[in-house]
Amino acid sequence: MDWLAAVGLLALGAWLGSLVFPPRPRKGVPSPPGLVGALAALVPCVALPRIQWLGGARRSPSEPSASARHLAIIMDGNRRYGRARYKDALKGHWDGGQTLVDTVKWCMEEGLESLTVYAFSTENWKRETKEVDVLMTIFCKYAERCQREAMEKNIRICVFSTDRDRLPASVVHSIDQMETSTSANSGFRLNLCVSYGARSDLVQACQSISRSVEEKELQVEDINEDLLAARLTTAGLPEPDILLRTSGECRLSNFLLFELAYTELFFLDKFWPELKKQDLLDVLQEYERRQRRFGT
């Protein structure tokens, strides 16, 4: 086998391996494990795909494509971006806020109906007080802007929290203002998960059902998936067609665990503030090539 054939096989192996493992990250991010890392070292000229997806087979060209309606995003990588660009991790959060504003615009331009983002998890309360305070300040700042633009563009804003009591009064006020003022809007829907954890949501849903059984409002035989979904904080929210996570990390991090059962998963090797419209277009185009089987 000549050297060109050998390099070709290595390149093919790197591409196939990248469907399972994240692509080679930028400086400051750990190297990918296993075969992909080894091949990347042997063949440095091979460009691994930026976007990884986990899902079913591609559809046949003869099958009609289905456009995504609901996009969910784990906005990851603000701190690493801040350290890399500003030498200050917290500054990355401010740029991340602007990226969210831009993403709402892009989603509307592409005909999506809903965007759900993981703005602040229940696990984020474990971060240093200084960072939490900055995040709360950013939320209130962008809430004012989002509320104004939502009224201009017929956007409804909804906020899902499983631990609302921990939020500062200023944040609760901003949430109430956004939800109340946009409740009658019938266009695009923006859902913000703030102080939210999917496990906590499942627990409170089970507790609610248990109380209903105890009070004879329900029989055990009445319990099913639809009932559980109706008791979640996110009740009524359509299941996402796509989950996008930025920063190259490949995990769900306690986000919409029940709702993402059959969602197509995409992982982008860019920090959240680096997201561009073309990245979103790439994801939407790949989604339209997928054949969703919903577990069958």
Backbone bond lengths (Angstrom), bond angles and torsions (degrees), N, CA, C in turn:
res aa  C-N    CA-C-N  psi(-1)  N-CA   C-N-CA  omega(-1)  CA-C   N-CA-C  phi
1 M - - - 1.480 - - 1.534 109.22 -
2 D 1.346 116.77 125.80 1.457 117.99 -178.77 1.518 110.34 -77.23
3 W 1.319 115.67 170.63 1.470 119.87 -173.36 1.520 112.00 -67.02
4 L 1.345 119.21 -30.54 1.462 119.99 178.78 1.524 111.47 -66.19
5 A 1.343 115.55 -40.57 1.467 118.68 177.80 1.514 111.02 -65.11
6 A 1.342 116.23 -39.07 1.468 119.88 180.00 1.520 110.93 -63.50
7 V 1.326 116.00 -44.09 1.467 119.52 178.99 1.528 110.52 -63.93
8 G 1.345 115.83 -37.90 1.454 119.35 178.35 1.510 112.29 -61.97
9 L 1.334 116.87 -42.12 1.461 120.32 178.13 1.515 111.42 -65.65
10 L 1.330 116.38 -40.06 1.465 119.57 178.25 1.523 110.59 -63.65
11 A 1.318 116.76 -40.31 1.466 119.89 178.95 1.519 111.02 -64.03
12 L 1.351 116.16 -42.16 1.465 119.72 177.65 1.518 110.86 -61.97
13 G 1.334 115.72 -42.54 1.466 119.21 178.98 1.510 111.68 -63.30
14 A 1.326 117.23 -39.05 1.467 120.23 179.07 1.513 111.12 -64.20
15 W 1.335 115.74 -40.08 1.471 118.26 179.90 1.522 111.48 -66.75
16 L 1.331 116.77 -44.66 1.465 119.66 178.99 1.518 111.18 -63.35
17 G 1.323 116.62 -41.51 1.461 119.65 179.37 1.504 112.04 -64.60
18 S 1.336 116.36 -31.43 1.471 119.21 -177.68 1.519 112.45 -70.48
19 L 1.332 118.01 -13.48 1.462 119.73 175.85 1.510 111.53 -71.73
20 V 1.341 116.54 -19.57 1.464 121.52 -179.99 1.508 111.13 -104.11
21 F 1.344 116.53 -42.81 1.456 120.67 -177.36 1.524 110.35 -103.37
22 P 1.331 118.49 154.00 1.460 120.80 177.09 1.513 110.79 -61.60
23 P 1.334 118.82 151.56 1.450 121.53 176.10 1.515 111.24 -66.77
24 R 1.326 115.42 166.00 1.453 120.03 -177.55 1.518 110.27 -58.79
25 P 1.310 118.58 119.39 1.458 120.70 -175.58 1.511 112.73 -77.44
26 R 1.306 113.95 169.83 1.451 120.27 178.38 1.523 109.99 -76.78
27 K 1.315 115.54 176.15 1.452 121.26 179.79 1.520 110.47 -57.87
28 G 1.321 115.68 134.06 1.455 120.31 178.81 1.506 113.63 97.25
29 V 1.357 117.58 -8.40 1.460 121.80 178.24 1.517 107.70 -112.11
30 P 1.350 120.31 135.80 1.455 123.03 -176.13 1.521 112.29 -53.84
31 S 1.351 116.56 148.13 1.450 122.10 179.54 1.514 110.97 -71.46
32 P 1.349 118.43 151.35 1.454 121.07 179.47 1.515 110.78 -68.37
33 P 1.334 118.16 149.94 1.441 121.64 -176.46 1.514 112.24 -82.38
34 G 1.320 116.09 168.59 1.450 123.99 165.92 1.505 114.72 62.60
35 L 1.352 114.42 -142.39 1.449 122.28 -171.98 1.515 113.33 -58.14
36 V 1.325 116.80 -41.21 1.464 119.53 -177.00 1.518 111.46 -62.20
37 G 1.329 116.64 -42.88 1.450 119.99 179.67 1.513 111.78 -63.34
38 A 1.340 116.14 -42.23 1.460 120.09 179.94 1.522 111.07 -65.10
39 L 1.325 117.14 -44.34 1.454 120.45 -179.47 1.517 111.99 -66.57
40 A 1.336 115.84 -36.90 1.463 119.27 178.96 1.517 110.63 -62.06
41 A 1.337 116.64 -36.10 1.457 120.44 178.77 1.525 111.07 -70.48
42 L 1.360 117.01 -37.22 1.453 121.21 -178.48 1.526 111.91 -75.47
43 V 1.324 116.02 -35.81 1.461 120.66 -176.61 1.524 109.61 -125.25
44 P 1.338 118.57 76.26 1.458 121.31 -175.16 1.518 113.65 -64.82
45 C 1.348 117.95 -15.34 1.461 119.48 -178.01 1.516 112.43 -83.15
46 V 1.341 117.69 -9.27 1.459 120.23 -177.95 1.521 109.51 -75.75
47 A 1.335 117.00 122.88 1.468 121.14 178.27 1.518 108.62 -91.84
48 L 1.318 117.03 110.23 1.454 120.76 179.21 1.521 109.93 -76.15
49 P 1.331 117.13 149.17 1.470 120.04 -177.93 1.517 111.91 -58.21
50 R 1.344 116.69 141.58 1.462 120.74 178.13 1.517 111.29 -73.61
51 I 1.328 116.29 -33.80 1.457 120.36 -174.60 1.516 109.85 -109.65
52 Q 1.329 116.11 127.73 1.451 121.79 175.18 1.517 108.06 -107.06
53 W 1.309 117.17 144.48 1.452 119.74 176.80 1.517 109.78 -132.82
54 L 1.318 115.23 148.47 1.454 122.18 175.47 1.516 107.00 -123.68
55 G 1.285 117.36 121.75 1.460 119.56 -179.43 1.507 111.44 177.73
56 G 1.314 117.18 -159.39 1.448 122.10 -176.21 1.513 112.35 -82.04
57 A 1.342 114.63 -167.43 1.450 121.11 -178.23 1.519 110.53 -73.89
58 R 1.330 114.83 163.02 1.459 118.41 173.61 1.531 108.93 -73.14
59 R 1.310 115.75 150.12 1.455 119.84 179.71 1.517 109.78 -77.46
60 S 1.322 116.34 160.31 1.454 122.16 173.72 1.520 109.10 -70.71
61 P 1.341 118.17 144.29 1.470 119.81 179.04 1.524 112.82 -57.10
62 S 1.344 117.19 -23.57 1.460 120.23 -179.05 1.517 113.09 -80.08
63 E 1.344 117.32 -14.06 1.455 121.23 -179.03 1.524 110.07 -83.27
64 P 1.320 118.16 141.49 1.470 120.04 178.84 1.520 110.93 -67.04
65 S 1.318 116.42 141.03 1.458 120.12 178.28 1.519 109.73 -83.01
66 A 1.324 115.46 151.54 1.464 121.16 178.56 1.515 108.49 -115.80
67 S 1.310 116.45 128.11 1.457 120.29 179.67 1.520 110.21 -82.51
68 A 1.317 115.68 143.76 1.465 120.75 177.96 1.520 109.84 -70.23
69 R 1.309 115.59 144.02 1.462 121.13 176.97 1.522 112.08 -112.44
70 H 1.341 116.13 -31.45 1.463 120.44 -173.90 1.528 109.52 -129.01
71 L 1.312 115.65 119.94 1.464 123.09 179.08 1.517 109.52 -111.09
72 A 1.333 116.29 131.26 1.464 121.69 173.44 1.522 108.24 -113.74
73 I 1.325 116.43 141.31 1.468 120.26 -176.43 1.523 110.95 -133.69
74 I 1.333 115.25 132.56 1.462 121.92 166.58 1.525 105.78 -96.67
75 M 1.313 116.04 107.07 1.474 121.73 -173.08 1.531 108.89 -83.71
76 D 1.317 116.39 87.60 1.462 121.56 -171.33 1.526 111.29 -110.84
77 G 1.324 116.02 145.71 1.456 120.97 172.70 1.515 115.41 109.98
78 N 1.334 118.51 6.74 1.468 120.22 -179.01 1.521 112.49 -59.77
79 R 1.324 116.15 -45.55 1.471 119.11 -175.77 1.522 111.71 -68.01
80 R 1.328 116.70 -43.15 1.465 119.19 179.05 1.525 110.90 -64.59
81 Y 1.317 115.74 -36.81 1.465 120.02 175.91 1.527 110.49 -63.87
82 G 1.331 116.75 -44.44 1.459 120.81 179.75 1.516 112.37 -61.49
83 R 1.329 115.71 -41.80 1.470 118.89 178.70 1.522 111.13 -65.09
84 A 1.333 116.44 -40.92 1.458 120.33 -177.48 1.525 112.26 -70.19
85 R 1.324 117.26 -37.97 1.469 120.03 -174.40 1.520 113.21 -93.49
86 Y 1.335 116.88 -40.18 1.462 120.46 -173.04 1.525 114.07 -113.88
87 K 1.325 116.80 -4.60 1.469 121.03 -171.76 1.528 110.68 61.72
88 D 1.321 115.88 22.72 1.465 122.24 -178.82 1.528 107.60 -145.38
89 A 1.324 116.02 108.82 1.468 120.56 -175.12 1.520 112.52 -59.19
90 L 1.331 117.22 -37.65 1.459 120.13 -173.91 1.523 112.91 -69.09
91 K 1.326 117.59 -27.95 1.466 119.90 179.91 1.523 111.76 -65.17
92 G 1.322 116.28 -24.12 1.458 119.28 178.49 1.514 112.86 -63.43
93 H 1.340 116.98 -28.51 1.464 120.18 -179.74 1.529 111.50 -65.61
94 W 1.329 116.68 -35.05 1.467 119.69 179.59 1.526 110.53 -65.35
95 D 1.330 117.04 -43.61 1.457 120.24 177.31 1.526 110.50 -64.89
96 G 1.332 116.19 -34.79 1.457 120.01 178.04 1.514 112.47 -62.55
97 G 1.324 116.87 -34.78 1.462 120.76 177.10 1.520 111.67 -62.78
98 Q 1.325 116.17 -41.81 1.463 119.90 178.52 1.524 110.78 -65.96
99 T 1.325 116.66 -36.91 1.463 120.00 178.93 1.522 111.14 -62.58
100 L 1.327 117.14 -35.98 1.463 119.95 177.04 1.529 110.65 -64.13
101 V 1.320 116.34 -44.16 1.469 120.07 177.81 1.528 110.20 -58.32
102 D 1.332 116.08 -44.33 1.465 120.42 179.36 1.527 111.23 -64.26
103 T 1.331 116.14 -40.02 1.466 120.11 -176.91 1.520 111.71 -65.93
104 V 1.317 117.16 -37.78 1.468 120.17 175.47 1.531 109.51 -58.14
105 K 1.308 116.10 -45.19 1.469 120.93 179.24 1.525 110.90 -61.01
106 W 1.330 116.65 -45.80 1.468 120.30 -178.95 1.527 111.44 -63.47
107 C 1.328 116.38 -41.53 1.467 120.24 179.69 1.523 110.91 -61.35
108 M 1.310 116.24 -42.16 1.466 119.93 179.23 1.525 110.65 -65.92
109 E 1.315 116.59 -39.94 1.466 120.34 179.03 1.522 111.95 -62.89
110 E 1.339 116.37 -30.88 1.464 120.68 -177.72 1.522 113.45 -94.32
111 G 1.312 117.22 6.74 1.453 120.34 172.92 1.515 116.18 84.26
112 L 1.325 118.73 11.58 1.456 119.63 174.95 1.525 109.82 -70.49
113 E 1.317 115.97 156.16 1.460 120.57 -177.91 1.523 112.90 -101.96
114 S 1.340 116.65 -28.84 1.470 119.87 -175.65 1.521 110.74 -144.35
115 L 1.326 114.97 147.37 1.459 122.94 172.75 1.520 107.73 -132.62
116 T 1.327 116.36 125.57 1.463 121.57 177.37 1.518 108.58 -119.20
117 V 1.332 117.07 124.90 1.462 120.42 -176.03 1.523 110.86 -123.38
118 Y 1.323 114.19 147.70 1.461 122.71 177.46 1.524 106.94 -89.25
119 A 1.326 116.40 92.74 1.460 120.77 -173.95 1.524 112.79 -84.01
120 F 1.342 116.70 -37.43 1.470 120.17 -178.36 1.525 107.54 -160.02
121 S 1.326 116.80 117.97 1.461 121.26 -177.29 1.524 110.91 -89.92
122 T 1.324 115.95 162.98 1.468 119.68 175.56 1.521 110.37 -63.85
123 E 1.330 117.02 -28.18 1.469 120.39 177.01 1.527 112.07 -70.55
124 N 1.333 116.95 -24.52 1.467 120.11 -179.97 1.521 112.99 -65.53
125 W 1.328 117.76 -17.95 1.466 120.08 176.61 1.526 111.57 -64.43
126 K 1.320 117.58 -16.84 1.464 121.46 -179.65 1.527 112.17 -79.97
127 R 1.318 117.24 -7.45 1.464 120.13 179.56 1.527 110.27 -73.51
128 E 1.322 115.57 168.71 1.464 120.42 -179.04 1.530 110.23 -59.99
129 T 1.322 115.11 146.37 1.467 120.94 -177.08 1.525 111.68 -56.42
130 K 1.319 117.28 -39.02 1.464 120.96 -179.24 1.526 110.86 -59.71
131 E 1.319 116.48 -44.13 1.463 119.61 -179.13 1.525 111.27 -68.66
132 V 1.327 117.01 -41.49 1.465 120.41 178.46 1.526 110.09 -60.19
133 D 1.334 116.62 -42.46 1.469 120.60 179.13 1.527 111.26 -61.73
134 V 1.337 116.11 -41.39 1.463 120.12 178.32 1.527 110.22 -63.15
135 L 1.321 116.87 -43.03 1.462 120.86 -179.86 1.530 111.71 -62.89
136 M 1.327 116.23 -39.68 1.464 119.44 178.42 1.532 111.14 -66.91
137 T 1.335 116.05 -38.30 1.465 120.87 177.71 1.522 110.74 -63.94
138 I 1.329 115.85 -44.52 1.464 120.48 179.19 1.524 110.47 -62.00
139 F 1.328 115.84 -41.50 1.466 119.39 -179.62 1.529 110.51 -59.14
140 C 1.324 116.44 -48.51 1.471 119.81 -178.83 1.524 111.50 -63.41
141 K 1.333 115.96 -38.30 1.460 120.05 -178.99 1.526 111.00 -64.26
142 Y 1.320 115.72 -49.03 1.457 119.25 -178.41 1.525 111.92 -74.80
143 A 1.332 117.59 -23.84 1.469 120.40 177.74 1.522 110.48 -60.93
144 E 1.328 116.71 -41.05 1.465 120.39 178.77 1.527 110.83 -61.16
145 R 1.319 115.28 -44.53 1.466 119.85 -179.16 1.530 111.06 -67.47
146 C 1.332 115.80 -44.00 1.467 119.88 -179.72 1.521 111.36 -62.30
147 Q 1.319 115.87 -37.93 1.464 119.53 -179.74 1.527 110.94 -64.22
148 R 1.330 116.72 -43.75 1.468 120.40 179.04 1.528 110.93 -62.35
149 E 1.327 115.65 -47.76 1.459 119.29 -177.57 1.523 111.47 -68.61
150 A 1.330 116.43 -32.78 1.464 119.93 179.06 1.522 111.04 -63.65
151 M 1.322 116.31 -38.87 1.463 119.49 179.36 1.528 110.78 -69.41
152 E 1.314 116.65 -33.90 1.464 120.63 179.73 1.527 111.83 -72.77
153 K 1.347 116.57 -32.28 1.468 121.05 -171.95 1.524 113.72 -111.55
154 N 1.329 117.44 11.65 1.469 121.81 176.55 1.533 112.00 62.44
155 I 1.327 116.60 42.11 1.465 122.23 179.42 1.525 109.36 -99.85
156 R 1.298 116.05 134.18 1.461 120.32 173.87 1.525 108.45 -98.33
157 I 1.329 116.53 131.20 1.463 121.94 179.59 1.521 109.41 -109.90
158 C 1.327 115.70 127.87 1.463 121.95 176.62 1.523 108.56 -124.89
159 V 1.316 116.31 144.49 1.466 121.66 -179.64 1.521 108.78 -122.58
160 F 1.327 115.81 130.61 1.462 121.81 178.74 1.527 109.06 -111.68
161 S 1.316 116.73 123.51 1.468 122.52 179.40 1.519 109.16 -133.88
162 T 1.321 116.34 134.12 1.465 120.16 174.26 1.524 111.06 -102.53
163 D 1.332 116.16 -8.15 1.468 120.99 177.97 1.524 108.12 -141.51
164 R 1.306 115.76 60.47 1.468 122.82 -175.67 1.526 111.96 -64.82
165 D 1.322 118.04 -29.86 1.461 121.46 -175.66 1.529 112.99 -61.52
166 R 1.321 117.57 -22.70 1.466 120.07 -178.35 1.524 112.54 -83.56
167 L 1.303 117.03 -12.45 1.465 120.05 -177.76 1.523 111.03 -73.31
168 P 1.335 117.73 140.59 1.467 121.06 176.58 1.528 110.96 -60.85
169 A 1.320 115.87 154.41 1.465 120.66 -179.13 1.524 111.64 -57.84
170 S 1.326 116.58 -35.78 1.470 120.02 -179.31 1.527 111.23 -64.01
171 V 1.323 116.25 -38.58 1.467 120.48 179.62 1.528 110.45 -70.96
172 V 1.331 116.45 -42.77 1.467 120.48 177.91 1.527 110.24 -59.58
173 H 1.331 116.02 -41.05 1.472 120.42 178.32 1.526 110.42 -62.52
174 S 1.335 116.82 -43.99 1.466 120.50 179.42 1.522 110.95 -62.45
175 I 1.335 115.95 -41.19 1.466 120.36 178.94 1.526 110.62 -62.19
176 D 1.322 115.66 -47.81 1.468 119.89 -179.53 1.528 111.38 -60.55
177 Q 1.330 115.52 -40.59 1.465 119.84 -179.94 1.524 111.20 -63.94
178 M 1.335 116.24 -45.60 1.465 119.99 -178.89 1.520 111.56 -64.18
179 E 1.328 116.29 -46.73 1.465 119.63 -176.40 1.530 111.51 -67.50
180 T 1.315 116.38 -42.63 1.467 119.99 -177.62 1.524 111.82 -67.50
181 S 1.327 116.05 -46.65 1.467 119.55 -175.07 1.522 112.84 -70.24
182 T 1.342 117.71 -24.35 1.472 119.92 -176.86 1.528 113.02 -107.30
183 S 1.320 117.73 5.17 1.469 121.15 -172.81 1.529 113.47 -61.08
184 A 1.320 117.15 -28.64 1.469 120.41 -178.72 1.522 112.79 -90.19
185 N 1.326 117.50 -5.72 1.463 120.29 -179.78 1.526 109.78 -69.02
186 S 1.311 116.24 140.26 1.466 120.52 -172.11 1.520 114.22 -118.92
187 G 1.329 116.79 9.26 1.457 119.42 -178.98 1.512 112.22 -92.44
188 F 1.311 116.20 -130.34 1.462 122.75 -179.77 1.530 110.35 -60.56
189 R 1.345 116.19 148.48 1.462 120.23 179.55 1.524 109.78 -118.95
190 L 1.326 115.98 126.11 1.459 123.05 176.03 1.518 108.62 -109.83
191 N 1.328 116.24 121.39 1.462 122.07 -179.60 1.526 109.76 -112.67
192 L 1.316 116.32 124.31 1.461 122.06 -179.53 1.526 109.32 -109.66
193 C 1.311 116.81 121.76 1.467 121.42 175.54 1.523 107.59 -94.14
194 V 1.325 115.84 108.88 1.463 122.07 -173.50 1.525 108.98 -125.97
195 S 1.322 116.70 126.12 1.466 121.35 -172.59 1.529 108.54 53.03
196 Y 1.322 113.41 50.63 1.463 121.80 -173.91 1.522 110.61 -119.03
197 G 1.332 116.01 141.20 1.458 122.89 173.07 1.514 109.03 -143.93
198 A 1.326 117.52 128.44 1.464 120.93 -175.54 1.522 112.48 -65.65
199 R 1.325 117.52 -37.13 1.464 119.18 179.32 1.526 110.70 -63.42
200 S 1.319 116.06 -43.84 1.469 119.72 177.64 1.521 110.75 -61.11
201 D 1.326 115.83 -38.06 1.458 119.83 179.60 1.527 110.95 -63.80
202 L 1.322 116.71 -41.56 1.465 120.51 178.32 1.526 111.27 -65.53
203 V 1.333 116.16 -39.15 1.465 120.12 179.46 1.523 110.62 -63.82
204 Q 1.337 116.78 -47.70 1.469 118.59 -178.51 1.522 111.21 -66.07
205 A 1.330 117.47 -31.73 1.461 120.29 176.96 1.528 110.74 -65.99
206 C 1.331 116.08 -42.37 1.470 120.52 178.05 1.528 111.00 -65.17
207 Q 1.319 116.10 -39.45 1.464 119.51 177.85 1.526 110.84 -63.56
208 S 1.327 116.30 -41.00 1.460 120.69 179.09 1.528 111.11 -62.46
209 I 1.316 116.17 -43.57 1.466 120.40 178.63 1.523 110.74 -65.30
210 S 1.334 116.38 -40.53 1.470 120.48 179.66 1.524 111.28 -60.93
211 R 1.329 116.04 -40.79 1.468 119.35 178.21 1.529 111.04 -64.15
212 S 1.334 115.37 -38.75 1.465 118.74 179.47 1.528 111.40 -65.77
213 V 1.320 116.73 -36.55 1.467 120.53 177.02 1.523 110.02 -68.30
214 E 1.339 115.20 -43.32 1.464 119.85 -179.37 1.526 111.39 -61.99
215 E 1.327 116.31 -35.89 1.465 121.03 -179.13 1.532 112.52 -87.82
216 K 1.338 116.44 10.32 1.472 122.87 176.12 1.533 112.96 66.93
217 E 1.324 116.59 18.24 1.463 119.60 176.40 1.527 111.06 -80.33
218 L 1.330 115.44 -23.10 1.461 121.90 -179.70 1.515 110.09 -135.68
219 Q 1.318 115.94 155.80 1.451 122.61 169.34 1.529 107.79 -102.13
220 V 1.313 116.57 153.36 1.462 119.88 178.74 1.526 110.19 -55.50
221 E 1.313 116.60 -36.55 1.465 121.29 -179.00 1.531 112.44 -66.08
222 D 1.322 117.46 -15.56 1.466 121.20 179.68 1.525 112.56 -79.13
223 I 1.324 116.10 -14.84 1.467 119.99 -174.75 1.527 110.09 -75.25
224 N 1.319 115.94 124.52 1.464 121.71 176.83 1.528 109.22 -150.18
225 E 1.316 116.83 -176.10 1.461 120.85 -177.25 1.525 111.76 -62.59
226 D 1.302 116.67 -40.37 1.466 119.61 -178.95 1.525 111.43 -63.48
227 L 1.325 116.05 -39.46 1.464 119.79 179.09 1.521 110.45 -66.20
228 L 1.330 116.35 -43.08 1.466 119.83 178.44 1.522 110.46 -61.34
229 A 1.325 116.83 -44.75 1.468 120.73 179.70 1.521 111.18 -60.60
230 A 1.322 116.47 -36.16 1.466 120.84 -178.50 1.516 112.65 -70.84
231 R 1.331 117.80 -19.87 1.462 121.01 -179.99 1.530 112.47 -96.86
232 L 1.304 117.95 -2.46 1.458 121.00 177.61 1.525 110.47 -75.10
233 T 1.319 115.78 157.71 1.465 120.73 174.51 1.520 110.87 -58.00
234 T 1.322 115.97 -32.46 1.464 122.04 -176.92 1.527 112.66 -89.21
235 A 1.313 118.78 17.50 1.469 122.20 -177.30 1.525 111.09 -50.39
236 G 1.317 115.96 132.17 1.458 120.77 180.00 1.512 114.23 90.69
237 L 1.323 117.36 -10.86 1.464 120.83 179.69 1.529 109.34 -79.23
238 P 1.323 118.63 124.44 1.470 119.95 176.94 1.528 110.69 -60.19
239 E 1.320 116.52 145.03 1.463 119.36 178.64 1.526 109.53 -64.79
240 P 1.322 118.12 137.30 1.469 120.33 -178.98 1.525 111.87 -63.53
241 D 1.308 116.36 141.27 1.461 121.16 172.73 1.522 110.19 -79.31
242 I 1.325 115.27 -35.80 1.464 121.73 -175.50 1.520 109.56 -132.65
243 L 1.327 115.71 137.72 1.467 121.07 165.39 1.519 107.28 -113.26
244 L 1.311 116.49 126.25 1.464 122.27 175.20 1.514 108.60 -115.79
245 R 1.326 115.78 127.60 1.466 120.02 172.77 1.519 108.44 -120.82
246 T 1.306 116.16 130.16 1.458 121.43 178.61 1.523 110.88 -91.80
247 S 1.315 115.87 171.69 1.476 127.08 174.91 1.516 113.88 85.36
248 G 1.333 119.04 0.53 1.457 120.76 177.42 1.511 115.13 86.47
249 E 1.326 117.86 -5.85 1.466 120.70 177.99 1.529 109.31 -76.60
250 C 1.331 116.01 141.49 1.468 121.29 -176.92 1.526 110.17 -119.32
251 R 1.316 116.52 74.24 1.463 121.32 176.24 1.525 108.47 -157.77
252 L 1.340 115.57 164.71 1.465 121.10 -175.42 1.517 113.15 -92.74
253 S 1.318 118.13 -23.51 1.466 122.66 175.10 1.527 113.70 53.07
254 N 1.346 116.11 43.89 1.467 121.12 173.09 1.528 112.56 65.87
255 F 1.323 116.14 36.16 1.469 121.72 -178.50 1.525 110.45 -114.14
256 L 1.321 117.83 118.26 1.467 123.42 172.91 1.534 112.73 48.55
257 L 1.324 117.00 47.11 1.463 120.33 -173.84 1.524 112.81 -61.57
258 F 1.308 118.03 -38.31 1.467 121.60 178.63 1.526 110.73 -73.99
259 E 1.310 116.55 -41.85 1.463 121.93 -172.83 1.530 113.20 -74.29
260 L 1.339 117.81 -22.06 1.465 121.35 -174.72 1.525 113.49 -92.22
261 A 1.321 118.21 14.23 1.465 121.55 -173.42 1.529 113.05 -52.18
262 Y 1.321 118.29 -41.43 1.462 121.64 -176.23 1.528 112.56 -121.99
263 T 1.304 115.80 20.61 1.464 121.33 -179.43 1.525 110.67 -77.15
264 E 1.324 116.72 144.87 1.464 121.68 174.01 1.528 108.63 -78.43
265 L 1.335 116.44 128.71 1.462 121.56 -173.51 1.525 110.83 -103.77
266 F 1.327 115.68 131.02 1.462 122.00 178.30 1.528 108.88 -127.86
267 F 1.339 116.56 137.97 1.460 121.55 179.97 1.527 108.41 -126.32
268 L 1.302 115.18 121.08 1.465 122.05 -173.93 1.522 110.61 -107.48
269 D 1.319 116.27 129.29 1.460 121.72 -178.17 1.534 111.15 -85.74
270 K 1.323 115.45 55.88 1.463 122.44 173.31 1.514 106.92 -141.64
271 F 1.323 116.06 147.33 1.458 119.35 175.25 1.529 108.87 -70.37
272 W 1.320 116.67 152.65 1.458 120.97 -175.65 1.531 113.35 -52.86
273 P 1.338 120.26 -46.79 1.470 118.75 -179.02 1.528 113.57 -65.31
274 E 1.332 117.84 -13.61 1.464 121.45 -179.77 1.530 112.82 -87.86
275 L 1.317 117.52 -6.10 1.465 120.98 -175.52 1.528 111.04 -59.75
276 K 1.319 115.80 135.60 1.463 122.36 176.78 1.528 109.65 -120.89
277 K 1.310 115.42 163.55 1.459 118.81 -179.30 1.520 111.46 -59.83
278 Q 1.328 117.55 -35.19 1.461 119.79 -179.69 1.523 111.20 -62.02
279 D 1.337 117.29 -33.11 1.465 120.06 176.66 1.524 110.28 -62.26
280 L 1.319 116.13 -43.51 1.462 120.28 178.21 1.526 110.53 -64.10
281 L 1.319 117.10 -42.08 1.461 120.58 178.91 1.522 111.18 -62.07
282 D 1.334 116.89 -39.62 1.465 120.75 178.27 1.524 110.88 -60.70
283 V 1.329 115.99 -43.09 1.468 120.48 179.74 1.527 110.39 -64.94
284 L 1.318 117.26 -46.27 1.463 120.77 -178.85 1.525 111.60 -63.49
285 Q 1.320 116.64 -38.56 1.462 120.05 179.14 1.521 111.22 -68.09
286 E 1.315 117.02 -40.53 1.467 119.83 177.40 1.525 110.42 -66.10
287 Y 1.320 116.90 -39.54 1.467 120.30 178.09 1.531 110.83 -58.13
288 E 1.313 116.76 -41.47 1.464 120.53 -178.29 1.522 112.27 -67.88
289 R 1.337 116.79 -18.18 1.460 120.03 176.68 1.527 112.45 -89.05
290 R 1.331 116.22 -7.34 1.464 120.06 -177.75 1.520 111.07 -82.49
291 Q 1.313 115.72 151.82 1.462 121.93 173.59 1.525 107.38 -109.43
292 R 1.309 116.47 102.51 1.464 120.56 -177.05 1.523 109.75 -77.65
293 R 1.342 115.80 130.49 1.463 120.64 -177.18 1.525 112.77 -114.59
294 F 1.311 117.22 -10.50 1.465 121.40 176.83 1.529 112.04 51.74
295 G 1.334 115.75 42.08 1.457 120.86 174.23 1.511 115.52 86.70
296 T 1.329 118.33 -4.68 1.468 120.13 -177.41 1.519 111.58 -84.21
